[in-house]
Amino acid sequence: MYRVPPPTHYGRQVRELPRGYHRYSHLGRSYYYYGGIFYLQADVGYSIVQAPIGFMLATLPLGFSTYYYGDVPYYYYMGTYYLWNEAASSFQVVEAPAEVQDQAAADQAAQVAGTEEASGTAETAQEQVPETQESKESKDRYECHLWAVYESKADPSGPNADAITDEQITQYNNSLMTCLKVRGYTIK
């Protein structure tokens, strides 16, 4: 059961796709993707649609949030939940458990309302899964890795690592270090 209402942009029509979009085929349909938004061709232009369950992406959209169900991280962005698929080395669009959807809904309510009461609700939902210092560091490192991959357009741990240029490696390392510094880590 889908419990978090989809963002209001679903169904909105656009005349042109954003510059830099990617075209993907999924279950016989052509989807266009850019910045966490999925499009289908419409009669006139393109229509913004919900991400199809099972769809795979190499990287998460910038600005995603992470919610936990037990020790399993679910990644959320604009009405879509992703789960890391180890076998495919990709993020897969999934229907998240109700508990994860409740966390996201509480977080969104806190952001929209900005009230102390809504903020307390979001904190309570997130506190249900205690986070150790080791898991926090691992999560931060991973999220910074994703950011660095996004910024440099290169993944040193990916299958095409041999094709990465020195400039991309430098940009990846600089992005990774910047992200970790912003999160309070000391880089030596």
C-alpha positions in Angstrom: 0.0 0.0 0.0 1.4 3.4 -1.0 1.0 5.6 2.0 2.9 8.8 1.2 1.0 10.9 -1.3 2.9 11.4 -4.5 4.3 14.9 -5.2 2.0 17.2 -7.0 4.1 17.3 -10.1 3.0 13.9 -11.3 0.9 14.3 -14.5 2.4 17.7 -15.2 3.2 18.2 -18.9 6.4 19.8 -20.2 7.1 20.7 -23.9 10.8 19.8 -23.8 13.0 17.5 -21.7 15.7 19.1 -19.6 19.1 19.3 -21.2 21.2 16.3 -20.2 18.3 13.8 -19.8 18.9 10.1 -20.2 16.6 7.7 -22.1 16.0 4.3 -20.6 13.9 1.3 -21.6 12.0 -0.5 -18.9 9.4 -3.2 -19.5 9.0 -2.2 -23.1 8.5 1.5 -22.4 10.8 4.4 -23.0 11.4 6.5 -19.9 13.3 9.8 -19.9 15.1 10.7 -16.7 16.8 13.8 -15.3 17.6 14.8 -11.7 15.3 12.3 -10.0 12.3 13.0 -12.3 10.9 10.4 -14.7 9.1 11.4 -17.9 7.0 9.5 -20.6 6.3 10.9 -24.0 2.8 12.4 -24.2 0.6 13.6 -27.1 2.2 17.0 -26.8 5.6 17.0 -25.1 6.3 14.8 -22.0 4.4 13.9 -18.9 6.1 13.7 -15.4 5.3 10.2 -14.0 6.0 8.0 -10.9 9.2 6.0 -11.2 8.4 2.4 -12.3 9.0 -0.2 -9.6 12.0 -2.3 -10.5 13.7 0.5 -12.5 17.5 0.6 -11.9 19.8 3.6 -11.6 23.6 3.7 -11.2 23.4 6.7 -8.9 20.9 8.4 -6.7 19.5 11.8 -7.4 21.2 14.7 -5.6 19.3 15.6 -2.4 18.1 12.1 -1.5 17.3 11.2 2.1 18.1 7.9 3.8 15.7 6.1 6.1 16.3 2.7 7.8 14.1 -0.4 8.2 16.1 -2.3 10.7 19.6 -2.0 9.4 18.5 -1.7 5.7 18.9 1.8 4.2 16.1 3.0 1.9 16.9 6.1 -0.2 14.1 8.5 -0.9 13.7 11.3 -3.4 10.5 13.1 -4.4 8.1 10.3 -3.9 10.4 7.5 -5.0 12.1 4.9 -2.8 15.3 3.2 -3.8 17.1 0.1 -2.4 20.7 -0.9 -3.3 20.7 -4.0 -5.4 24.1 -5.6 -4.9 23.7 -8.1 -7.7 23.0 -5.4 -10.3 25.4 -2.8 -8.6 22.5 -0.3 -9.0 19.8 1.4 -7.0 16.4 -0.2 -7.7 13.0 1.6 -7.4 11.0 -0.2 -4.8 7.9 0.1 -2.7 9.2 0.8 0.8 7.8 -0.8 4.0 5.1 1.3 5.7 7.6 2.1 8.6 10.0 3.7 6.1 7.2 5.6 4.4 6.0 6.9 7.8 9.5 8.1 8.6 9.6 10.0 5.2 6.1 11.4 5.8 7.1 12.7 9.3 10.3 14.2 7.9 8.4 16.0 5.1 5.8 17.2 7.6 8.6 18.6 9.8 10.2 20.4 6.8 6.9 21.9 5.6 5.5 22.8 9.0 8.7 23.8 10.6 7.0 23.5 14.0 8.6 22.1 17.1 5.8 19.5 17.3 6.4 18.2 13.8 10.1 18.2 14.3 9.7 16.1 17.4 7.6 13.6 15.4 10.3 13.3 12.8 13.0 12.8 15.5 10.9 10.1 17.2 10.5 8.2 14.0 14.2 8.4 13.2 15.2 7.4 16.7 13.5 4.0 16.4 16.7 2.6 14.8 19.7 3.5 16.9 22.8 4.5 14.9 26.2 3.6 16.1 29.2 5.8 15.4 30.6 3.1 13.1 27.3 2.9 11.1 27.1 6.7 10.9 30.7 6.9 9.6 30.0 4.2 7.1 26.7 5.9 6.0 28.5 9.3 5.7 31.4 7.8 3.7 29.0 6.0 1.3 26.8 9.1 0.8 29.9 11.2 0.2 31.1 8.6 -2.3 27.8 8.9 -4.2 28.1 12.7 -4.2 31.7 12.5 -5.5 30.6 10.0 -8.2 27.8 12.5 -9.2 30.2 15.5 -9.2 33.0 13.8 -11.1 30.9 11.5 -13.3 33.3 8.8 -12.4 33.2 5.8 -10.0 36.6 4.5 -9.1 34.9 1.4 -7.6 32.8 0.8 -10.6 33.3 -1.6 -13.6 34.7 1.2 -15.8 37.3 2.4 -13.4 40.1 1.8 -15.9 38.6 4.5 -18.2 38.6 7.3 -15.6 40.8 10.2 -16.4 43.3 11.8 -14.0 41.1 14.9 -14.0 38.0 12.9 -13.0 40.0 11.2 -10.2 41.1 14.6 -8.9 37.6 15.9 -9.0 36.2 12.7 -7.3 38.8 13.0 -4.5 38.2 16.7 -4.0 34.4 16.2 -3.9 34.7 13.3 -1.5 37.0 15.3 0.9 34.7 18.3 0.7 31.7 16.3 1.6 33.4 14.6 4.5 34.7 17.9 5.8 31.3 19.5 5.7 30.0 16.5 7.8 32.7 17.3 10.4 35.4 14.8 9.6 39.1 15.6 9.7 40.9 14.6 6.5 44.6 13.7 6.9 
